[in-house]
Amino acid sequence: MKPATDSTRLEPEGAFGFLMHDVARLLRRHFNRRVQALGLTQAQCRVILHLARNEGIQQVALAEILEIQPITLARQLDKLEAVGLIERRRDPSDRRAFCLSLTASAHPLLDQIWELATESRAMAVNGLDRKALVQFIATLQTMKENLLRDECKEPSHTPSHE
């Protein structure tokens, strides 16, 4: 097999993983710029949107869903609580834990957040015709399902410690 030369290597910027990461990062940054008008960050919007889907969830479980450390979530919750968008309530079944809920003033923001997200997505897919967009979404869904299926597989062989 002959060694790869500079002309036969795929540039890292064009590699699949780099491209996926860059598109996701740019989409987050675009949304973050837009949502600042609401006095929020993209990360705070993620908290609000996931909390809207999981009212009454414990902090630790929400951190798991968001794939962030509980202390990082606690700081975000402190800020959201200070501006009156969320409230923490003691979990009746575990005095050490808090359950989270959106306040009444957070609910009108949900529509605005979704509207900004829709605008960001529309800007990102500008120039794709309907057929290409449907195929793109189907491709991403297939990739997600493949990765989830693989993640759920049990190891075929567990090393023994003899």
C-alpha positions, -999 to +999 in steps of 0.1 A: +000+000+000+015+034-009+017+061+017-008+089+016+005+122+002-008+157+010-028+156-022-046+123-013-054+132+024-087+146+033-083+180+049-094+179+085-117+209+080-136+189+054-138+157+075-172+146+084-168+150+122-152+184+119-180+196+096-208+183+118-192+200+149-186+232+130-222+234+118-236+226+153-213+252+168-222+279+143-259+272+147-256+275+185-237+308+181-263+322+156-291+313+180-271+327+210-268+361+193-305+361+185-317+350+220-296+377+237-325+401+229-345+381+254-318+385+280-309+348+279-281+327+266-284+296+244-275+274+274-302+290+295-327+284+267-317+247+266-325+246+304-359+263+299-369+241+270-359+208+286-376+219+319-408+227+299-407+190+287-399+177+322-417+199+348-409+187+383-376+170+374-348+168+399-317+190+393-294+160+389-317+143+363-319+176+343-281+179+344-279+143+330-303+151+302-284+183+293-251+163+295-235+189+318-221+188+353-246+194+382-226+224+394-228+240+359-265+235+359-268+249+395-251+281+383-275+284+354-305+277+377-293+303+401-294+329+374-328+318+360-342+317+395-329+353+402-348+366+372-380+347+381-381+321+354-377+289+374-383+278+409-368+251+430-390+231+453-379+205+479-386+170+467-411+156+491-395+121+487-359+133+492-352+163+514-317+167+498-331+171+463-348+199+445-375+196+419-376+223+392-405+241+376-409+270+353-427+300+367-457+316+350-434+344+336-413+317+318-441+303+297-445+333+274-408+330+266-412+295+253-429+307+221-403+334+216-374+309+221-390+285+196-395+313+171-358+323+173-348+287+170-370+283+139-355+314+124-319+301+131-327+268+115-343+285+085-312+306+080-290+275+082-309+256+056-314+285+033-309+274-003-319+238+003-350+228-016-377+208+003-366+174-011-330+180-001-341+191+034-364+161+039-335+138+028-310+156+050-333+152+081-339+115+072-301+110+070-295+127+103-323+106+119-308+074+105-274+084+119-289+091+153-307+057+153-275+039+143-255+055+171-282+049+197-285+013+186-248+008+189-247+026+223-274+002+236-255-030+225-240-051+253-204-060+250-200-093+233-171-103+255-163-091+290-127-095+298-121-119+327-099-109+356-082-142+363 
